Amino acid sequence: MTQPAIFNWSGGKDSALALYKVQQSGQYRIQTLLTTVSEPYQRISMHGVRTTLLDRQTASLGLPCRQLFLPETPSMDAYERLMASTMDELRRAGAATAIFGDIFLEDLRRYREEKLAAAGWEAIFPLWGVPTSELMREFLSLGFKTITTCVNDRYLDQSFVGCVIDEQFLRDLPPNVDPCGENGEFHTFVFDGPNFREPVAFEKGEIVHRRYTPAPKNNDADYECGADADPSPFDNGFWYCNLV
């Protein structure tokens, strides 16, 4: 019998591959995707993707999506209260398993497991411990298509944003950049794949650079949803490609 579960969805490549693996296993029934969204900008946290595209993406996947709206600069306490109330509601709806696309960030996994266990949840990580170069090869070989929507300018320059990831993109990455961007080097939007009913149509818009006010470690809610693993995520800037 399949277990009811929720899936923590960013719209990016790691989420997409983890979801596909879960669906192929037949072990879990995804009741809903859960995505953190910046309420002022109506975009996926850190990835910068519009909620209109998120809606089209999840419709193509054939899954409902619960959007968790966050203020522009949420404190960790405020975020945890909002997440706790949301998870309590989802728990009452029958789910007790939360699935994530994390790969090797030990402190993030421990944080998730501790918080969820206290609320009666189990955390599952389908991609955990697999070499990221191997995951990227599998992702591409399965036919997934994804575009970079945000790159951290500490690691990558403007030329890497707004790019569809392929073998050439991976060859062009500097040696210190993880192939999956697992350290927060880049974020993506998946627009097609083997579990999509149809490709998500979009056009590339303007490319902009944004710099954020420095914040203490883990003060941003995106740390919890895995968007940033860097110990000082906001002492630098980001290049964004606007998808419309």
Residue pairs with C-beta under 8 A, 6 or more apart in sequence:
2 26
2 27
2 28
2 29
3 27
3 28
3 29
3 96
3 97
4 28
4 29
4 31
4 94
4 95
4 96
4 97
5 22
5 28
5 29
5 30
5 31
5 95
5 96
5 97
5 98
5 99
5 124
6 30
6 31
6 32
6 33
6 34
6 66
6 90
6 95
6 97
6 98
6 99
7 15
7 18
7 19
7 22
7 30
7 32
7 33
7 34
7 63
7 98
7 99
8 15
8 33
8 34
8 35
8 98
8 99
8 100
8 101
8 225
8 226
9 15
9 19
9 33
9 34
9 35
9 58
9 65
10 35
10 44
10 46
10 47
10 101
10 187
10 225
10 226
10 227
11 35
11 44
11 47
11 49
11 53
11 54
11 57
11 188
11 189
11 190
12 47
12 101
12 146
12 187
12 188
12 189
12 190
13 136
13 139
13 144
13 146
13 165
13 180
13 188
13 190
14 101
14 102
14 103
14 127
14 135
14 180
14 182
15 101
15 190
16 101
16 139
16 144
16 146
16 190
16 193
16 195
17 101
17 127
17 135
17 138
17 139
17 142
17 144
18 99
18 100
18 101
18 125
18 126
18 127
19 30
19 61
19 99
19 101
19 195
20 142
20 144
20 193
20 194
20 195
21 126
21 127
22 28
22 30
22 99
22 124
22 126
23 30
23 195
25 126
28 97
28 99
28 124
30 63
30 99
31 64
31 90
31 93
31 94
31 95
32 63
32 64
32 65
32 66
32 90
33 58
33 61
33 63
33 64
33 65
33 66
34 65
34 66
34 68
34 86
34 90
34 98
35 44
35 54
35 65
35 66
35 67
35 68
36 44
36 45
36 67
36 68
36 70
36 221
36 222
36 225
37 43
37 44
37 45
37 51
37 54
37 67
37 68
37 69
37 70
38 44
38 45
38 69
38 70
38 72
39 69
39 70
39 71
39 72
40 71
40 72
41 72
42 50
42 51
43 49
43 50
43 51
44 51
44 54
45 70
45 221
45 222
45 225
45 227
46 150
46 187
46 222
46 227
46 228
47 149
47 150
47 187
47 188
47 189
47 227
48 149
48 150
48 187
48 240
48 241
48 242
49 149
49 189
49 243
50 243
50 244
51 67
53 189
53 200
53 202
53 243
54 65
54 67
55 65
56 200
56 201
57 189
57 190
57 191
57 200
58 64
58 65
59 197
60 196
60 197
60 198
60 199
60 200
61 195
61 196
61 197
62 197
66 86
66 90
68 82
68 83
68 86
70 79
70 82
70 221
71 78
73 213
73 215
73 220
74 82
74 220
74 221
75 219
76 218
76 219
76 220
76 221
76 223
76 224
78 221
79 221
79 224
80 115
80 224
83 115
83 224
84 119
87 98
87 116
87 119
87 121
88 119
91 119
91 120
91 121
96 120
96 121
96 122
97 121
97 122
97 123
97 124
98 112
98 116
98 121
98 122
98 123
98 124
99 123
99 124
99 125
99 126
100 109
100 112
100 123
100 124
100 125
100 226
101 125
101 126
101 127
101 226
102 108
102 109
102 112
102 125
102 127
102 128
102 226
103 125
103 127
103 128
103 129
103 130
103 132
103 135
103 180
103 182
104 128
104 129
104 132
104 182
105 182
105 226
105 229
108 223
108 226
108 229
109 123
109 125
109 128
111 224
112 123
112 224
113 123
115 224
116 122
116 123
117 123
127 135
132 178
132 179
132 180
132 182
133 179
135 179
135 180
136 165
136 170
136 179
136 180
139 146
140 165
140 166
140 167
142 193
142 194
143 192
143 193
143 194
144 190
144 192
144 193
144 194
145 164
145 190
145 191
145 192
145 193
145 199
146 164
146 165
146 188
146 189
146 190
146 191
147 162
147 163
147 164
147 165
147 188
147 189
147 191
147 204
147 241
147 243
148 160
148 161
148 162
148 163
148 165
148 186
148 187
148 188
148 241
149 161
149 162
149 187
149 188
149 189
149 240
149 241
149 243
150 161
150 186
150 187
150 238
150 239
150 240
150 241
151 157
151 158
151 160
151 161
151 185
151 186
151 187
151 238
151 239
152 184
152 185
152 186
152 230
152 236
152 238
153 209
153 236
153 237
153 238
153 239
154 230
154 236
155 174
155 176
155 177
155 183
155 185
155 186
156 173
156 174
156 177
156 185
156 186
156 239
157 239
158 207
158 209
158 239
160 169
160 172
160 173
160 186
160 239
161 186
161 207
161 239
161 240
161 241
162 204
162 207
162 241
163 169
165 188
170 179
173 179
177 183
177 185
177 186
178 185
181 187
181 188
182 229
183 229
183 230
184 227
184 228
184 229
184 230
184 233
187 227
189 202
189 243
191 199
191 200
191 202
192 199
192 200
202 243
202 244
203 243
203 244
204 241
204 242
204 243
204 244
205 241
205 242
205 243
205 244
206 242
207 239
207 240
207 241
207 242
208 239
208 240
208 242
209 237
209 238
209 239
209 240
210 237
210 238
210 240
211 236
211 237
211 238
212 234
212 237
212 238
213 234
214 232
214 234
214 235
215 233
215 234
217 231
217 232
220 228
220 233
220 234
222 228
222 233
223 229
223 233
